Amino acid sequence: MTPPDGDREKAPGVCDNCGEFFTVWVWQDGTVRPVSPNNACGCDEPSFRAVDETEIFGNAEEQSRLE
């Protein structure tokens, strides 16, 4: 995630319905919205959430075992 911008942080995100990745804003209350709705998924009922870096890159311990 990037440093907080007042009430929100920019983070990598995903739609749990279709798996599309994009950038999201995460507000302090837990609300997650795409930074640009034009670059988000086309789902009728999207389910946005922030993605933890370990979901993308894996756990550092796991990575070292694979090498």
Beta strands, then each sheet from edge to edge (+ up, - down):
strand 1: 8-15
strand 2: 21-27
strand 3: 32-34
strand 4: 48-50
sheet 1: 3+ 2- 1+ 4-
end
